[in-house]
Amino acid sequence: MNVTLAEQLRGFYLSLGMGVFLGAVYDIFRLIRIFWNPPKRQLFFLDMLCMLLLGIFSYLLFLAVSSGSLRLYVILGECIGFCVYVWTVGRITERIAGGILHILRRFLWRPLQGILSFFGKKIEWLTNKVYISIKQNQKHTKKP
């Protein structure tokens, strides 16, 4: 099977683009991890889902570029595209996501926790009063 240099170059460029796309998919999963902070078991399944998707996309690229055969230039192109994305745009999105998370925690979660705590204490006080009045009514009523 002869593959011309132009076809190889086209495959390399496609694999660079696929590497950038795989970096973006990885970045989406990383953002989910930053905002959600899942427990270890869910994190395992999230990572497995990410690897499965990346593997499927890579397989589809190999089918399109080289009829399913593994070519070193396609693997290198994917790795280079992935690394370029993660080390440039990925770092920027990670910093932006960290800033957004800091702002949300500071200006949304803390005040919301304070409000919920205030109303929670009021509701607890009210339920205690109702409970005490019910107990007092039970003491004063005679059973037949």
N, C-alpha and C positions, 0 to 999 in steps of 0.2 A: 504494500500500500504506500504509494508515493504521496507525500504531502508537500506541496510547494511552500516556499518561504512566505509568500503572501498569505496563504491560509494559516500558517503558523503565527504570523504576526497578527492576523485578525483574531485568532484564538487567544493570543496573549492579551490583546486589548480587551476582548470580551471577559477574560478571566480577571483582569484588573478591575473592570467595572463590577463583576460579580463579587470580588473581594471587598470593594467599597460597600456594595449592597449587604453582604454578610456582616460587615462591621456595623452597619446601621441596624440590622436585626439584633445583633448582639447588644448594641447600645440601648435598644428598646427594652430588652430583658434586664439590662443593668439599671435602667431608670425604674423599672418595676421593683427591682430589689432595693433601690434607694428609698423610694416612697413607701413601699409596703413593709419592708423589713420582715420577711416571712420567717417562720421557725425552720429548723434544720430539715425536717422531713419534707415540708413544702418546697424548700429551697432545692433539695435534691431533685424533686420531680420537675421543678421549673428549669433547672440546669439540663436535665435529660431532654425536656421538650425543646430547649434551645439547640442542643447538639443534634437532635433528630431533624429539626428544620434546616439547620446549616448543612447537614449531611445530604438531605434531599435536594436542596438547591445546588450543592456541588455536583451531585450525581446528574441532575438535569443539565448542568453546564457541560459536563463531560459527554453526555449524549449529544448535545447540540454542536459542540466544537469538534470533537474527535471520534464521533460514533461510539462513544462509551469506553474507548481505550484510554488508559492513564498516560498522560504526557507530562513530562517534567515542566515544560514551559507553562502549562495550564496551572499546575499546582503552585509554581513560583509566582505566577501572576495573581492568583487568589491570595496567597500569603502577603505579597507586597501591597496589594490593594487594601486588604484587611488591616495590616499594620499602619499604613498611611492614614486610613480613616480613624483608627483607634487613637493614634498618637497625635492627631490634629483635631479633628471635629469632635471625637469622642471625649477628649479632655475638656474641651469647651463646654459640651453639653453636660458633662459631669459637674463642672463648677457651677454652671447655671442652675442645674437641678439642686445642688447643695444649697445655693443661695435662696432659691424658691422655698425649699424645705425649711430653712432657717427662718425666713420671713413668715411662712405659714405657722410655724411653731410659736414664734414670738407674738405675732399680732392676731392670730386666729385661735390656736389651740389653748394658749394660756388664759385669755379672757373667757373663752367658752368653758374651760374647766372651772374658772372662778364662778361664773354664772350658774353652772350646773351644781357646783358644790353649795352655793347659797340656797338655791331652790331645793336641793336635796336635803339640806339641814331643816328647812322649813317644812318640807313634806314629812320628814322623820319626826319632827316635833308634833305636827298635826296628827299623825298616825298614833303616836304615843298617847296623846290626849284622848283620842277616840277609844283606844284600847283600854285606858284607865277608866273612862266613863262606862264602857261596856262591862268591865269587871265589877265596878261599883253597883251597876244596875242588877247584875246577877246576884250579888250578895243580898240586896234588899228585896228581891222578889222571892216569894216562897214557892217551893216546888210542891205540887199536889201529891 
